[in-house]
Amino acid sequence: MRRNVSTTLRRRLRGDPMQAYDALPRPLRLWLAQAALPWSPVSCRRIWARARAEGASHDDILDRLDRAEQMTLSRDRL
């Protein structure tokens, strides 16, 4: 397929974002659907997997994501 831009730079290969979203655990998908910030499914899965490896429960992980989101929102100057 031809692209509109001709370049010698490497293109980033990205997967299907909807497929990545659909592959998330249900509690994480529900949290992501109501999140105030536009989280990527890949970053959420990374946080989820790391916390599960540490032995955190689903509720603990969702609390961790809430805190991360609140910290990010508190840095917003508006």
PyMOL Python script that loads the backbone (N, CA, C, O; Angstrom):
from pymol import cmd

cmd.read_pdbstr("""\
ATOM      1  N   MET A   1       0.840  -1.181   0.000  1.00  0.00           N
ATOM      2  CA  MET A   1       0.000   0.000   0.000  1.00  0.00           C
ATOM      3  C   MET A   1       0.881   1.239   0.000  1.00  0.00           C
ATOM      4  O   MET A   1       1.824   1.342   0.786  1.00  0.00           O
ATOM      5  N   ARG A   2       0.576   2.158  -0.867  1.00  0.00           N
ATOM      6  CA  ARG A   2       1.346   3.403  -0.939  1.00  0.00           C
ATOM      7  C   ARG A   2       0.919   4.356   0.167  1.00  0.00           C
ATOM      8  O   ARG A   2      -0.252   4.433   0.538  1.00  0.00           O
ATOM      9  N   ARG A   3       1.894   5.067   0.671  1.00  0.00           N
ATOM     10  CA  ARG A   3       1.638   6.068   1.706  1.00  0.00           C
ATOM     11  C   ARG A   3       1.711   7.457   1.085  1.00  0.00           C
ATOM     12  O   ARG A   3       2.303   7.638   0.021  1.00  0.00           O
ATOM     13  N   ASN A   4       1.119   8.418   1.742  1.00  0.00           N
ATOM     14  CA  ASN A   4       1.154   9.799   1.264  1.00  0.00           C
ATOM     15  C   ASN A   4       2.521  10.436   1.471  1.00  0.00           C
ATOM     16  O   ASN A   4       2.878  11.389   0.779  1.00  0.00           O
ATOM     17  N   VAL A   5       3.272   9.917   2.409  1.00  0.00           N
ATOM     18  CA  VAL A   5       4.562  10.508   2.755  1.00  0.00           C
ATOM     19  C   VAL A   5       5.670   9.556   2.345  1.00  0.00           C
ATOM     20  O   VAL A   5       5.627   8.361   2.639  1.00  0.00           O
ATOM     21  N   SER A   6       6.648  10.100   1.672  1.00  0.00           N
ATOM     22  CA  SER A   6       7.809   9.304   1.298  1.00  0.00           C
ATOM     23  C   SER A   6       8.941   9.657   2.265  1.00  0.00           C
ATOM     24  O   SER A   6       9.346  10.815   2.367  1.00  0.00           O
ATOM     25  N   THR A   7       9.440   8.653   2.966  1.00  0.00           N
ATOM     26  CA  THR A   7      10.465   8.904   3.973  1.00  0.00           C
ATOM     27  C   THR A   7      11.378   7.697   4.100  1.00  0.00           C
ATOM     28  O   THR A   7      11.012   6.579   3.738  1.00  0.00           O
ATOM     29  N   THR A   8      12.561   7.941   4.617  1.00  0.00           N
ATOM     30  CA  THR A   8      13.493   6.845   4.875  1.00  0.00           C
ATOM     31  C   THR A   8      13.466   6.444   6.339  1.00  0.00           C
ATOM     32  O   THR A   8      14.147   5.501   6.742  1.00  0.00           O
ATOM     33  N   LEU A   9      12.670   7.168   7.145  1.00  0.00           N
ATOM     34  CA  LEU A   9      12.570   6.849   8.559  1.00  0.00           C
ATOM     35  C   LEU A   9      11.792   5.559   8.754  1.00  0.00           C
ATOM     36  O   LEU A   9      10.891   5.227   7.984  1.00  0.00           O
ATOM     37  N   ARG A  10      12.163   4.848   9.798  1.00  0.00           N
ATOM     38  CA  ARG A  10      11.443   3.619  10.111  1.00  0.00           C
ATOM     39  C   ARG A  10      10.062   3.953  10.642  1.00  0.00           C
ATOM     40  O   ARG A  10       9.884   4.895  11.414  1.00  0.00           O
ATOM     41  N   ARG A  11       9.102   3.172  10.217  1.00  0.00           N
ATOM     42  CA  ARG A  11       7.746   3.356  10.725  1.00  0.00           C
ATOM     43  C   ARG A  11       7.577   2.532  11.983  1.00  0.00           C
ATOM     44  O   ARG A  11       8.142   1.446  12.115  1.00  0.00           O
ATOM     45  N   ARG A  12       6.804   3.055  12.892  1.00  0.00           N
ATOM     46  CA  ARG A  12       6.476   2.298  14.102  1.00  0.00           C
ATOM     47  C   ARG A  12       5.361   1.326  13.767  1.00  0.00           C
ATOM     48  O   ARG A  12       4.326   1.709  13.223  1.00  0.00           O
ATOM     49  N   LEU A  13       5.579   0.104  14.087  1.00  0.00           N
ATOM     50  CA  LEU A  13       4.544  -0.891  13.876  1.00  0.00           C
ATOM     51  C   LEU A  13       3.656  -0.931  15.108  1.00  0.00           C
ATOM     52  O   LEU A  13       4.118  -1.221  16.211  1.00  0.00           O
ATOM     53  N   ARG A  14       2.426  -0.648  14.916  1.00  0.00           N
ATOM     54  CA  ARG A  14       1.480  -0.645  16.025  1.00  0.00           C
ATOM     55  C   ARG A  14       0.428  -1.701  15.738  1.00  0.00           C
ATOM     56  O   ARG A  14       0.001  -1.899  14.601  1.00  0.00           O
ATOM     57  N   GLY A  15       0.038  -2.352  16.782  1.00  0.00           N
ATOM     58  CA  GLY A  15      -1.009  -3.339  16.632  1.00  0.00           C
ATOM     59  C   GLY A  15      -2.374  -2.676  16.548  1.00  0.00           C
ATOM     60  O   GLY A  15      -2.480  -1.450  16.536  1.00  0.00           O
ATOM     61  N   ASP A  16      -3.380  -3.467  16.490  1.00  0.00           N
ATOM     62  CA  ASP A  16      -4.745  -2.991  16.451  1.00  0.00           C
ATOM     63  C   ASP A  16      -5.148  -2.551  17.863  1.00  0.00           C
ATOM     64  O   ASP A  16      -5.214  -3.390  18.762  1.00  0.00           O
ATOM     65  N   PRO A  17      -5.419  -1.257  18.083  1.00  0.00           N
ATOM     66  CA  PRO A  17      -5.725  -0.796  19.438  1.00  0.00           C
ATOM     67  C   PRO A  17      -7.011  -1.409  19.999  1.00  0.00           C
ATOM     68  O   PRO A  17      -7.105  -1.634  21.205  1.00  0.00           O
ATOM     69  N   MET A  18      -7.990  -1.679  19.153  1.00  0.00           N
ATOM     70  CA  MET A  18      -9.225  -2.298  19.643  1.00  0.00           C
ATOM     71  C   MET A  18      -8.984  -3.740  20.068  1.00  0.00           C
ATOM     72  O   MET A  18      -9.581  -4.215  21.035  1.00  0.00           O
ATOM     73  N   GLN A  19      -8.121  -4.426  19.355  1.00  0.00           N
ATOM     74  CA  GLN A  19      -7.793  -5.796  19.737  1.00  0.00           C
ATOM     75  C   GLN A  19      -7.049  -5.799  21.071  1.00  0.00           C
ATOM     76  O   GLN A  19      -7.284  -6.669  21.910  1.00  0.00           O
ATOM     77  N   ALA A  20      -6.157  -4.837  21.268  1.00  0.00           N
ATOM     78  CA  ALA A  20      -5.430  -4.728  22.531  1.00  0.00           C
ATOM     79  C   ALA A  20      -6.406  -4.412  23.671  1.00  0.00           C
ATOM     80  O   ALA A  20      -6.274  -4.955  24.768  1.00  0.00           O
ATOM     81  N   TYR A  21      -7.373  -3.546  23.415  1.00  0.00           N
ATOM     82  CA  TYR A  21      -8.380  -3.203  24.423  1.00  0.00           C
ATOM     83  C   TYR A  21      -9.236  -4.424  24.769  1.00  0.00           C
ATOM     84  O   TYR A  21      -9.484  -4.705  25.942  1.00  0.00           O
ATOM     85  N   ASP A  22      -9.681  -5.139  23.744  1.00  0.00           N
ATOM     86  CA  ASP A  22     -10.530  -6.317  23.968  1.00  0.00           C
ATOM     87  C   ASP A  22      -9.809  -7.421  24.728  1.00  0.00           C
ATOM     88  O   ASP A  22     -10.453  -8.234  25.392  1.00  0.00           O
ATOM     89  N   ALA A  23      -8.481  -7.464  24.640  1.00  0.00           N
ATOM     90  CA  ALA A  23      -7.708  -8.504  25.315  1.00  0.00           C
ATOM     91  C   ALA A  23      -7.474  -8.205  26.792  1.00  0.00           C
ATOM     92  O   ALA A  23      -6.986  -9.066  27.524  1.00  0.00           O
ATOM     93  N   LEU A  24      -7.813  -7.001  27.239  1.00  0.00           N
ATOM     94  CA  LEU A  24      -7.614  -6.640  28.648  1.00  0.00           C
ATOM     95  C   LEU A  24      -8.593  -7.406  29.531  1.00  0.00           C
ATOM     96  O   LEU A  24      -9.678  -7.778  29.084  1.00  0.00           O
ATOM     97  N   PRO A  25      -8.208  -7.642  30.788  1.00  0.00           N
ATOM     98  CA  PRO A  25      -9.159  -8.252  31.731  1.00  0.00           C
ATOM     99  C   PRO A  25     -10.374  -7.339  31.916  1.00  0.00           C
ATOM    100  O   PRO A  25     -10.255  -6.117  31.825  1.00  0.00           O
ATOM    101  N   ARG A  26     -11.518  -7.925  32.171  1.00  0.00           N
ATOM    102  CA  ARG A  26     -12.767  -7.173  32.266  1.00  0.00           C
ATOM    103  C   ARG A  26     -12.707  -6.026  33.283  1.00  0.00           C
ATOM    104  O   ARG A  26     -13.132  -4.920  32.950  1.00  0.00           O
ATOM    105  N   PRO A  27     -12.201  -6.235  34.502  1.00  0.00           N
ATOM    106  CA  PRO A  27     -12.152  -5.100  35.448  1.00  0.00           C
ATOM    107  C   PRO A  27     -11.307  -3.938  34.919  1.00  0.00           C
ATOM    108  O   PRO A  27     -11.623  -2.774  35.163  1.00  0.00           O
ATOM    109  N   LEU A  28     -10.254  -4.256  34.208  1.00  0.00           N
ATOM    110  CA  LEU A  28      -9.390  -3.210  33.655  1.00  0.00           C
ATOM    111  C   LEU A  28     -10.088  -2.488  32.506  1.00  0.00           C
ATOM    112  O   LEU A  28      -9.955  -1.270  32.379  1.00  0.00           O
ATOM    113  N   ARG A  29     -10.821  -3.205  31.678  1.00  0.00           N
ATOM    114  CA  ARG A  29     -11.580  -2.564  30.588  1.00  0.00           C
ATOM    115  C   ARG A  29     -12.635  -1.615  31.158  1.00  0.00           C
ATOM    116  O   ARG A  29     -12.835  -0.517  30.639  1.00  0.00           O
ATOM    117  N   LEU A  30     -13.304  -2.043  32.225  1.00  0.00           N
ATOM    118  CA  LEU A  30     -14.319  -1.185  32.837  1.00  0.00           C
ATOM    119  C   LEU A  30     -13.695   0.072  33.426  1.00  0.00           C
ATOM    120  O   LEU A  30     -14.250   1.164  33.302  1.00  0.00           O
ATOM    121  N   TRP A  31     -12.531  -0.084  34.070  1.00  0.00           N
ATOM    122  CA  TRP A  31     -11.841   1.084  34.626  1.00  0.00           C
ATOM    123  C   TRP A  31     -11.409   2.022  33.503  1.00  0.00           C
ATOM    124  O   TRP A  31     -11.575   3.238  33.602  1.00  0.00           O
ATOM    125  N   LEU A  32     -10.863   1.459  32.454  1.00  0.00           N
ATOM    126  CA  LEU A  32     -10.365   2.250  31.332  1.00  0.00           C
ATOM    127  C   LEU A  32     -11.493   3.009  30.645  1.00  0.00           C
ATOM    128  O   LEU A  32     -11.292   4.127  30.172  1.00  0.00           O
ATOM    129  N   ALA A  33     -12.667   2.414  30.588  1.00  0.00           N
ATOM    130  CA  ALA A  33     -13.815   3.064  29.938  1.00  0.00           C
ATOM    131  C   ALA A  33     -14.263   4.312  30.697  1.00  0.00           C
ATOM    132  O   ALA A  33     -14.808   5.234  30.090  1.00  0.00           O
ATOM    133  N   GLN A  34     -14.042   4.359  32.012  1.00  0.00           N
ATOM    134  CA  GLN A  34     -14.474   5.530  32.782  1.00  0.00           C
ATOM    135  C   GLN A  34     -13.316   6.442  33.181  1.00  0.00           C
ATOM    136  O   GLN A  34     -13.526   7.428  33.887  1.00  0.00           O
ATOM    137  N   ALA A  35     -12.117   6.133  32.746  1.00  0.00           N
ATOM    138  CA  ALA A  35     -10.939   6.925  33.125  1.00  0.00           C
ATOM    139  C   ALA A  35     -11.040   8.347  32.581  1.00  0.00           C
ATOM    140  O   ALA A  35     -11.606   8.580  31.512  1.00  0.00           O
ATOM    141  N   ALA A  36     -10.485   9.286  33.329  1.00  0.00           N
ATOM    142  CA  ALA A  36     -10.510  10.687  32.928  1.00  0.00           C
ATOM    143  C   ALA A  36      -9.443  11.002  31.877  1.00  0.00           C
ATOM    144  O   ALA A  36      -9.582  11.958  31.113  1.00  0.00           O
ATOM    145  N   LEU A  37      -8.398  10.210  31.841  1.00  0.00           N
ATOM    146  CA  LEU A  37      -7.309  10.421  30.890  1.00  0.00           C
ATOM    147  C   LEU A  37      -7.333   9.348  29.805  1.00  0.00           C
ATOM    148  O   LEU A  37      -7.839   8.249  30.033  1.00  0.00           O
ATOM    149  N   PRO A  38      -6.796   9.655  28.640  1.00  0.00           N
ATOM    150  CA  PRO A  38      -6.774   8.671  27.546  1.00  0.00           C
ATOM    151  C   PRO A  38      -5.624   7.675  27.695  1.00  0.00           C
ATOM    152  O   PRO A  38      -4.586   7.830  27.053  1.00  0.00           O
ATOM    153  N   TRP A  39      -5.795   6.680  28.516  1.00  0.00           N
ATOM    154  CA  TRP A  39      -4.772   5.657  28.738  1.00  0.00           C
ATOM    155  C   TRP A  39      -4.682   4.748  27.523  1.00  0.00           C
ATOM    156  O   TRP A  39      -5.683   4.507  26.849  1.00  0.00           O
ATOM    157  N   SER A  40      -3.496   4.249  27.245  1.00  0.00           N
ATOM    158  CA  SER A  40      -3.366   3.264  26.170  1.00  0.00           C
ATOM    159  C   SER A  40      -3.560   1.869  26.762  1.00  0.00           C
ATOM    160  O   SER A  40      -3.152   1.610  27.894  1.00  0.00           O
ATOM    161  N   PRO A  41      -4.182   0.977  25.999  1.00  0.00           N
ATOM    162  CA  PRO A  41      -4.367  -0.389  26.492  1.00  0.00           C
ATOM    163  C   PRO A  41      -3.038  -1.083  26.799  1.00  0.00           C
ATOM    164  O   PRO A  41      -2.960  -1.901  27.716  1.00  0.00           O
ATOM    165  N   VAL A  42      -2.007  -0.760  26.043  1.00  0.00           N
ATOM    166  CA  VAL A  42      -0.701  -1.389  26.249  1.00  0.00           C
ATOM    167  C   VAL A  42      -0.111  -0.979  27.597  1.00  0.00           C
ATOM    168  O   VAL A  42       0.403  -1.822  28.332  1.00  0.00           O
ATOM    169  N   SER A  43      -0.184   0.308  27.923  1.00  0.00           N
ATOM    170  CA  SER A  43       0.378   0.757  29.199  1.00  0.00           C
ATOM    171  C   SER A  43      -0.437   0.210  30.368  1.00  0.00           C
ATOM    172  O   SER A  43       0.123  -0.142  31.406  1.00  0.00           O
ATOM    173  N   CYS A  44      -1.753   0.139  30.203  1.00  0.00           N
ATOM    174  CA  CYS A  44      -2.593  -0.429  31.266  1.00  0.00           C
ATOM    175  C   CYS A  44      -2.287  -1.899  31.481  1.00  0.00           C
ATOM    176  O   CYS A  44      -2.221  -2.360  32.621  1.00  0.00           O
ATOM    177  N   ARG A  45      -2.100  -2.633  30.405  1.00  0.00           N
ATOM    178  CA  ARG A  45      -1.781  -4.054  30.536  1.00  0.00           C
ATOM    179  C   ARG A  45      -0.433  -4.234  31.237  1.00  0.00           C
ATOM    180  O   ARG A  45      -0.267  -5.157  32.034  1.00  0.00           O
ATOM    181  N   ARG A  46       0.523  -3.361  30.944  1.00  0.00           N
ATOM    182  CA  ARG A  46       1.844  -3.437  31.570  1.00  0.00           C
ATOM    183  C   ARG A  46       1.729  -3.215  33.083  1.00  0.00           C
ATOM    184  O   ARG A  46       2.321  -3.956  33.867  1.00  0.00           O
ATOM    185  N   ILE A  47       0.974  -2.204  33.487  1.00  0.00           N
ATOM    186  CA  ILE A  47       0.768  -1.934  34.910  1.00  0.00           C
ATOM    187  C   ILE A  47       0.055  -3.103  35.568  1.00  0.00           C
ATOM    188  O   ILE A  47       0.430  -3.536  36.658  1.00  0.00           O
ATOM    189  N   TRP A  48      -0.969  -3.608  34.908  1.00  0.00           N
ATOM    190  CA  TRP A  48      -1.755  -4.731  35.430  1.00  0.00           C
ATOM    191  C   TRP A  48      -0.876  -5.961  35.633  1.00  0.00           C
ATOM    192  O   TRP A  48      -0.914  -6.590  36.690  1.00  0.00           O
ATOM    193  N   ALA A  49      -0.086  -6.299  34.619  1.00  0.00           N
ATOM    194  CA  ALA A  49       0.760  -7.500  34.691  1.00  0.00           C
ATOM    195  C   ALA A  49       1.816  -7.365  35.786  1.00  0.00           C
ATOM    196  O   ALA A  49       2.083  -8.323  36.513  1.00  0.00           O
ATOM    197  N   ARG A  50       2.412  -6.193  35.907  1.00  0.00           N
ATOM    198  CA  ARG A  50       3.439  -5.984  36.925  1.00  0.00           C
ATOM    199  C   ARG A  50       2.838  -6.103  38.328  1.00  0.00           C
ATOM    200  O   ARG A  50       3.433  -6.720  39.212  1.00  0.00           O
ATOM    201  N   ALA A  51       1.675  -5.520  38.523  1.00  0.00           N
ATOM    202  CA  ALA A  51       1.019  -5.582  39.833  1.00  0.00           C
ATOM    203  C   ALA A  51       0.559  -7.000  40.156  1.00  0.00           C
ATOM    204  O   ALA A  51       0.662  -7.431  41.305  1.00  0.00           O
ATOM    205  N   ARG A  52       0.053  -7.732  39.165  1.00  0.00           N
ATOM    206  CA  ARG A  52      -0.365  -9.120  39.401  1.00  0.00           C
ATOM    207  C   ARG A  52       0.834  -9.987  39.756  1.00  0.00           C
ATOM    208  O   ARG A  52       0.724 -10.897  40.578  1.00  0.00           O
ATOM    209  N   ALA A  53       1.978  -9.709  39.140  1.00  0.00           N
ATOM    210  CA  ALA A  53       3.195 -10.463  39.456  1.00  0.00           C
ATOM    211  C   ALA A  53       3.640 -10.198  40.896  1.00  0.00           C
ATOM    212  O   ALA A  53       4.248 -11.058  41.534  1.00  0.00           O
ATOM    213  N   GLU A  54       3.333  -9.004  41.400  1.00  0.00           N
ATOM    214  CA  GLU A  54       3.655  -8.663  42.785  1.00  0.00           C
ATOM    215  C   GLU A  54       2.629  -9.229  43.756  1.00  0.00           C
ATOM    216  O   GLU A  54       2.811  -9.136  44.970  1.00  0.00           O
ATOM    217  N   GLY A  55       1.554  -9.815  43.238  1.00  0.00           N
ATOM    218  CA  GLY A  55       0.541 -10.427  44.084  1.00  0.00           C
ATOM    219  C   GLY A  55      -0.616  -9.528  44.450  1.00  0.00           C
ATOM    220  O   GLY A  55      -1.380  -9.846  45.361  1.00  0.00           O
ATOM    221  N   ALA A  56      -0.760  -8.412  43.759  1.00  0.00           N
ATOM    222  CA  ALA A  56      -1.847  -7.474  44.066  1.00  0.00           C
ATOM    223  C   ALA A  56      -3.186  -8.023  43.567  1.00  0.00           C
ATOM    224  O   ALA A  56      -3.248  -8.720  42.554  1.00  0.00           O
ATOM    225  N   SER A  57      -4.247  -7.696  44.293  1.00  0.00           N
ATOM    226  CA  SER A  57      -5.586  -8.101  43.873  1.00  0.00           C
ATOM    227  C   SER A  57      -6.101  -7.129  42.809  1.00  0.00           C
ATOM    228  O   SER A  57      -5.499  -6.083  42.567  1.00  0.00           O
ATOM    229  N   HIS A  58      -7.215  -7.486  42.184  1.00  0.00           N
ATOM    230  CA  HIS A  58      -7.794  -6.612  41.159  1.00  0.00           C
ATOM    231  C   HIS A  58      -8.134  -5.248  41.736  1.00  0.00           C
ATOM    232  O   HIS A  58      -7.860  -4.222  41.113  1.00  0.00           O
ATOM    233  N   ASP A  59      -8.733  -5.233  42.929  1.00  0.00           N
ATOM    234  CA  ASP A  59      -9.097  -3.956  43.548  1.00  0.00           C
ATOM    235  C   ASP A  59      -7.875  -3.113  43.881  1.00  0.00           C
ATOM    236  O   ASP A  59      -7.906  -1.892  43.730  1.00  0.00           O
ATOM    237  N   ASP A  60      -6.794  -3.753  44.335  1.00  0.00           N
ATOM    238  CA  ASP A  60      -5.555  -3.028  44.633  1.00  0.00           C
ATOM    239  C   ASP A  60      -4.979  -2.393  43.369  1.00  0.00           C
ATOM    240  O   ASP A  60      -4.479  -1.269  43.401  1.00  0.00           O
ATOM    241  N   ILE A  61      -5.053  -3.117  42.270  1.00  0.00           N
ATOM    242  CA  ILE A  61      -4.513  -2.605  41.009  1.00  0.00           C
ATOM    243  C   ILE A  61      -5.342  -1.414  40.529  1.00  0.00           C
ATOM    244  O   ILE A  61      -4.791  -0.410  40.076  1.00  0.00           O
ATOM    245  N   LEU A  62      -6.655  -1.530  40.630  1.00  0.00           N
ATOM    246  CA  LEU A  62      -7.512  -0.424  40.201  1.00  0.00           C
ATOM    247  C   LEU A  62      -7.299   0.797  41.087  1.00  0.00           C
ATOM    248  O   LEU A  62      -7.346   1.928  40.602  1.00  0.00           O
ATOM    249  N   ASP A  63      -7.067   0.587  42.369  1.00  0.00           N
ATOM    250  CA  ASP A  63      -6.731   1.709  43.262  1.00  0.00           C
ATOM    251  C   ASP A  63      -5.410   2.347  42.859  1.00  0.00           C
ATOM    252  O   ASP A  63      -5.272   3.570  42.886  1.00  0.00           O
ATOM    253  N   ARG A  64      -4.449   1.528  42.490  1.00  0.00           N
ATOM    254  CA  ARG A  64      -3.146   2.031  42.040  1.00  0.00           C
ATOM    255  C   ARG A  64      -3.317   2.878  40.774  1.00  0.00           C
ATOM    256  O   ARG A  64      -2.701   3.936  40.644  1.00  0.00           O
ATOM    257  N   LEU A  65      -4.144   2.417  39.856  1.00  0.00           N
ATOM    258  CA  LEU A  65      -4.399   3.188  38.635  1.00  0.00           C
ATOM    259  C   LEU A  65      -5.123   4.499  38.951  1.00  0.00           C
ATOM    260  O   LEU A  65      -4.822   5.535  38.358  1.00  0.00           O
ATOM    261  N   ASP A  66      -6.072   4.453  39.883  1.00  0.00           N
ATOM    262  CA  ASP A  66      -6.758   5.685  40.302  1.00  0.00           C
ATOM    263  C   ASP A  66      -5.775   6.699  40.874  1.00  0.00           C
ATOM    264  O   ASP A  66      -5.841   7.884  40.548  1.00  0.00           O
ATOM    265  N   ARG A  67      -4.868   6.236  41.722  1.00  0.00           N
ATOM    266  CA  ARG A  67      -3.868   7.139  42.315  1.00  0.00           C
ATOM    267  C   ARG A  67      -2.951   7.718  41.241  1.00  0.00           C
ATOM    268  O   ARG A  67      -2.624   8.904  41.281  1.00  0.00           O
ATOM    269  N   ALA A  68      -2.533   6.887  40.280  1.00  0.00           N
ATOM    270  CA  ALA A  68      -1.663   7.367  39.201  1.00  0.00           C
ATOM    271  C   ALA A  68      -2.380   8.418  38.363  1.00  0.00           C
ATOM    272  O   ALA A  68      -1.787   9.417  37.956  1.00  0.00           O
ATOM    273  N   GLU A  69      -3.644   8.183  38.115  1.00  0.00           N
ATOM    274  CA  GLU A  69      -4.410   9.144  37.327  1.00  0.00           C
ATOM    275  C   GLU A  69      -4.590  10.452  38.101  1.00  0.00           C
ATOM    276  O   GLU A  69      -4.460  11.531  37.523  1.00  0.00           O
ATOM    277  N   GLN A  70      -4.886  10.369  39.396  1.00  0.00           N
ATOM    278  CA  GLN A  70      -5.056  11.571  40.203  1.00  0.00           C
ATOM    279  C   GLN A  70      -3.754  12.375  40.295  1.00  0.00           C
ATOM    280  O   GLN A  70      -3.776  13.605  40.258  1.00  0.00           O
ATOM    281  N   MET A  71      -2.636  11.683  40.412  1.00  0.00           N
ATOM    282  CA  MET A  71      -1.345  12.383  40.450  1.00  0.00           C
ATOM    283  C   MET A  71      -1.100  13.104  39.137  1.00  0.00           C
ATOM    284  O   MET A  71      -0.620  14.237  39.138  1.00  0.00           O
ATOM    285  N   THR A  72      -1.415  12.476  38.028  1.00  0.00           N
ATOM    286  CA  THR A  72      -1.227  13.104  36.732  1.00  0.00           C
ATOM    287  C   THR A  72      -2.157  14.306  36.586  1.00  0.00           C
ATOM    288  O   THR A  72      -1.735  15.361  36.114  1.00  0.00           O
ATOM    289  N   LEU A  73      -3.411  14.156  36.985  1.00  0.00           N
ATOM    290  CA  LEU A  73      -4.350  15.264  36.902  1.00  0.00           C
ATOM    291  C   LEU A  73      -3.951  16.425  37.810  1.00  0.00           C
ATOM    292  O   LEU A  73      -4.197  17.582  37.469  1.00  0.00           O
ATOM    293  N   SER A  74      -3.339  16.137  38.961  1.00  0.00           N
ATOM    294  CA  SER A  74      -2.939  17.203  39.880  1.00  0.00           C
ATOM    295  C   SER A  74      -1.773  18.029  39.310  1.00  0.00           C
ATOM    296  O   SER A  74      -1.567  19.171  39.720  1.00  0.00           O
ATOM    297  N   ARG A  75      -1.027  17.464  38.387  1.00  0.00           N
ATOM    298  CA  ARG A  75       0.072  18.208  37.748  1.00  0.00           C
ATOM    299  C   ARG A  75      -0.419  19.153  36.675  1.00  0.00           C
ATOM    300  O   ARG A  75       0.327  20.024  36.228  1.00  0.00           O
ATOM    301  N   ASP A  76      -1.673  18.995  36.251  1.00  0.00           N
ATOM    302  CA  ASP A  76      -2.233  19.850  35.223  1.00  0.00           C
ATOM    303  C   ASP A  76      -2.413  21.250  35.782  1.00  0.00           C
ATOM    304  O   ASP A  76      -3.018  21.415  36.842  1.00  0.00           O
ATOM    305  N   ARG A  77      -1.912  22.238  35.109  1.00  0.00           N
ATOM    306  CA  ARG A  77      -1.954  23.615  35.607  1.00  0.00           C
ATOM    307  C   ARG A  77      -3.300  24.265  35.416  1.00  0.00           C
ATOM    308  O   ARG A  77      -3.575  25.310  36.006  1.00  0.00           O
ATOM    309  N   LEU A  78      -4.143  23.666  34.601  1.00  0.00           N
ATOM    310  CA  LEU A  78      -5.480  24.266  34.370  1.00  0.00           C
ATOM    311  C   LEU A  78      -6.341  23.823  35.476  1.00  0.00           C
ATOM    312  O   LEU A  78      -7.517  24.183  35.525  1.00  0.00           O
TER     313      LEU A  78
END
""", "prot")
cmd.dss("prot")
cmd.show_as("cartoon", "prot")
cmd.util.cbc("prot")
cmd.orient("prot")
